[in-house]
Amino acid sequence: MIPSILLLLSLVIPLTDPVGSALERYGEVGSYRMTLRSGSGDNGEVIRYYYKRPGFIRMEFVTPHKGAVLVYDPVAKTVRIRPLAFIPAFVLTLSPDNSLVKSAQGHRVDESDIGALLQRVRRLQERGTTIVQREERVGGKESVVVAVEGEKGRALEGIHRYVLWLDRSTLLPLKSAAYDSKGTQVEEVLMDDLEVNVELSDSLFKL
């Protein structure tokens, strides 16, 4: 007999493939904005993040590098970055694979959106297990906690296990955590204040 909480969750998120359902729902998202919070203490990062299809990205750094702004153009496949807020004319143009614009975990700017995260989880899921664990509130929103673990010895980019907190209403992740094969947490990211299908001007993605 299915526990009542899992029966309730199955009406919102299919228990057989919650990651696939999240990817389908993400396909309906034309734009979004949020505050990314990762790490903790002195190593924490806070970034205002904007995304618009087919892949325009803007990051406004709060901590560290306060005032720095980065934009990615998927048509030109270039990253423009203004590292110093007090010198607005100083703008660098770089390739997205340049180490200067990769995250501490090695993520490229053009692979930093929610869809890229879900695709990475999907690839690990193809040879692994998926478990819907529980309900949990994140940032005042109801979420379903889903764990995806690769089969023994399998890891992608050093990640053996992902945990996603999927919003019950949108199915999009409100929080994610990644672990290596030893069970050590490699990364934790909170997608705070997530708003989808918002109006974002094209000029927002230019420097």
C-alpha positions as CSV (number, residue, x, y, z in Angstrom):
1,M,0.0,0.0,0.0
2,I,1.4,3.4,-1.0
3,P,1.9,5.7,2.0
4,S,-0.5,8.6,1.9
5,I,2.2,11.3,1.5
6,L,3.6,9.5,-1.6
7,L,0.1,9.1,-3.0
8,L,-0.4,12.8,-2.6
9,L,3.0,13.6,-4.2
10,S,2.2,11.3,-7.2
11,L,-0.7,13.6,-8.1
12,V,1.7,16.4,-8.5
13,I,5.0,14.8,-9.5
14,P,5.1,11.4,-11.3
15,L,7.0,9.1,-9.0
16,T,8.4,7.1,-11.9
17,D,10.3,10.0,-13.5
18,P,10.3,13.2,-11.6
19,V,13.5,14.5,-13.4
20,G,12.0,13.9,-16.8
21,S,8.8,15.7,-15.7
22,A,11.0,18.6,-14.5
23,L,12.7,18.8,-17.9
24,E,9.4,18.8,-19.7
25,R,8.2,21.6,-17.5
26,Y,11.4,23.5,-18.1
27,G,10.8,23.3,-21.8
28,E,7.8,25.6,-21.2
29,V,9.9,28.3,-19.5
30,G,10.8,31.2,-21.8
31,S,12.6,33.2,-19.1
32,Y,13.3,33.4,-15.4
33,R,15.2,35.3,-12.7
34,M,16.4,34.3,-9.3
35,T,19.0,34.8,-6.6
36,L,21.7,32.0,-6.6
37,R,23.2,31.3,-3.2
38,S,25.9,28.7,-3.0
39,G,28.5,27.8,-0.4
40,S,28.6,29.3,3.1
41,G,30.5,31.7,5.2
42,D,33.5,33.4,3.6
43,N,33.2,31.0,0.6
44,G,29.6,31.9,-0.1
45,E,28.4,33.3,-3.4
46,V,25.3,35.4,-4.1
47,I,24.4,36.2,-7.7
48,R,21.3,37.7,-9.2
49,Y,20.7,35.5,-12.3
50,Y,18.6,36.2,-15.4
51,Y,17.9,33.8,-18.2
52,K,16.0,34.2,-21.5
53,R,15.7,31.7,-24.4
54,P,17.5,30.6,-26.5
55,G,20.1,30.9,-23.8
56,F,20.9,34.6,-22.9
57,I,22.3,34.9,-19.4
58,R,23.1,37.8,-17.1
59,M,24.8,37.5,-13.7
60,E,25.0,40.3,-11.3
61,F,27.5,39.5,-8.5
62,V,26.6,40.5,-5.0
63,T,29.3,38.5,-3.2
64,P,32.1,38.1,-3.9
65,H,33.2,40.6,-6.6
66,K,30.3,43.0,-5.7
67,G,29.2,45.0,-8.6
68,A,30.7,42.8,-11.4
69,V,28.3,41.9,-14.2
70,L,28.5,39.1,-16.7
71,V,26.4,38.4,-19.8
72,Y,26.4,35.5,-22.2
73,D,25.2,35.8,-25.8
74,P,24.3,32.3,-27.2
75,V,24.3,33.7,-30.8
76,A,27.8,35.1,-30.7
77,K,28.8,32.5,-28.2
78,T,30.8,35.1,-26.2
79,V,30.9,36.2,-22.6
80,R,31.1,39.9,-21.8
81,I,32.1,40.8,-18.3
82,R,32.4,44.2,-16.5
83,P,34.5,43.3,-13.5
84,L,34.6,46.8,-11.9
85,A,31.4,48.7,-11.3
86,F,33.2,52.0,-10.9
87,I,34.8,51.7,-14.4
88,P,31.7,50.9,-16.5
89,A,33.6,51.3,-19.8
90,F,36.1,48.5,-18.9
91,V,34.5,45.4,-20.4
92,L,36.2,42.1,-21.4
93,T,35.0,39.7,-24.1
94,L,35.9,36.1,-23.5
95,S,35.1,32.6,-24.6
96,P,32.7,30.6,-22.4
97,D,35.4,28.0,-21.8
98,N,37.8,30.6,-20.4
99,S,38.8,29.7,-16.9
100,L,38.3,33.3,-15.8
101,V,34.5,32.9,-16.2
102,K,34.1,29.4,-14.9
103,S,32.7,28.7,-11.4
104,A,34.7,27.3,-8.6
105,Q,33.3,23.9,-9.5
106,G,34.4,24.3,-13.1
107,H,30.9,25.0,-14.6
108,R,30.8,27.1,-17.8
109,V,28.6,30.1,-18.0
110,D,26.7,28.7,-21.0
111,E,25.9,25.5,-18.9
112,S,24.8,27.3,-15.8
113,D,21.0,27.4,-16.3
114,I,18.4,25.2,-14.7
115,G,18.0,23.1,-17.8
116,A,21.8,22.3,-17.9
117,L,21.5,21.2,-14.2
118,L,18.6,18.9,-15.0
119,Q,20.4,17.5,-18.0
120,R,23.4,16.6,-15.9
121,V,21.1,14.9,-13.4
122,R,19.3,13.1,-16.2
123,R,22.6,11.7,-17.6
124,L,23.5,10.3,-14.1
125,Q,20.0,8.9,-13.8
126,E,20.3,6.8,-17.0
127,R,22.6,4.4,-15.2
128,G,21.5,4.8,-11.6
129,T,18.6,5.0,-9.2
130,T,16.0,7.7,-8.4
131,I,14.2,8.0,-5.1
132,V,11.5,10.4,-4.0
133,Q,12.4,10.9,-0.4
134,R,10.1,13.4,1.3
135,E,8.4,16.8,1.3
136,E,10.2,19.8,2.6
137,R,9.7,23.6,2.6
138,V,12.3,25.7,0.9
139,G,12.1,29.5,0.9
140,G,8.5,29.3,2.0
141,K,7.6,26.9,-0.9
142,E,6.5,23.3,-0.8
143,S,9.0,21.0,-2.5
144,V,9.6,17.3,-3.1
145,V,13.1,16.0,-2.4
146,V,14.4,13.7,-5.1
147,A,17.7,11.8,-4.9
148,V,19.5,10.5,-8.0
149,E,22.5,8.3,-7.5
150,G,24.7,6.7,-10.2
151,E,25.4,3.0,-10.1
152,K,28.5,1.9,-8.2
153,G,31.6,3.5,-9.6
154,R,29.7,5.8,-11.9
155,A,30.2,9.6,-11.6
156,L,29.8,12.5,-14.0
157,E,32.3,15.3,-13.7
158,G,33.1,13.9,-10.2
159,I,29.4,13.8,-9.1
160,H,28.0,10.5,-8.0
161,R,24.8,11.7,-6.4
162,Y,22.4,14.7,-6.8
163,V,19.6,15.7,-4.5
164,L,17.0,18.1,-5.9
165,W,14.3,20.0,-4.1
166,L,11.6,20.3,-6.8
167,D,8.9,23.0,-6.4
168,R,5.5,21.2,-6.2
169,S,3.8,23.7,-8.4
170,T,6.4,24.3,-11.1
171,L,8.5,21.1,-10.8
172,L,11.6,23.3,-11.1
173,P,14.4,22.9,-8.6
174,L,14.5,25.4,-5.7
175,K,17.7,23.8,-4.3
176,S,20.3,21.3,-5.4
177,A,23.1,19.5,-3.8
178,A,25.9,17.4,-5.4
179,Y,28.0,14.7,-3.8
180,D,31.1,12.7,-4.9
181,S,31.5,9.0,-4.7
182,K,32.7,9.2,-1.0
183,G,29.5,11.0,0.0
184,T,31.2,14.3,0.4
185,Q,29.1,17.3,-0.5
186,V,30.8,19.1,-3.5
187,E,28.2,21.8,-4.0
188,E,24.9,23.2,-2.7
189,V,22.9,25.8,-4.5
190,L,19.7,27.6,-3.4
191,M,17.6,29.1,-6.2
192,D,16.0,31.8,-4.2
193,D,13.1,34.1,-5.3
194,L,12.7,32.1,-8.5
195,E,10.2,33.7,-10.9
196,V,9.4,32.1,-14.3
197,N,8.2,33.5,-17.6
198,V,8.9,37.1,-16.6
199,E,9.4,40.0,-19.0
200,L,13.1,40.6,-19.6
201,S,14.3,43.2,-22.0
202,D,16.9,42.3,-24.7
203,S,19.0,45.2,-23.5
204,L,19.5,43.5,-20.1
205,F,21.8,41.0,-21.8
206,K,24.1,43.6,-23.3
207,L,27.2,45.4,-21.9
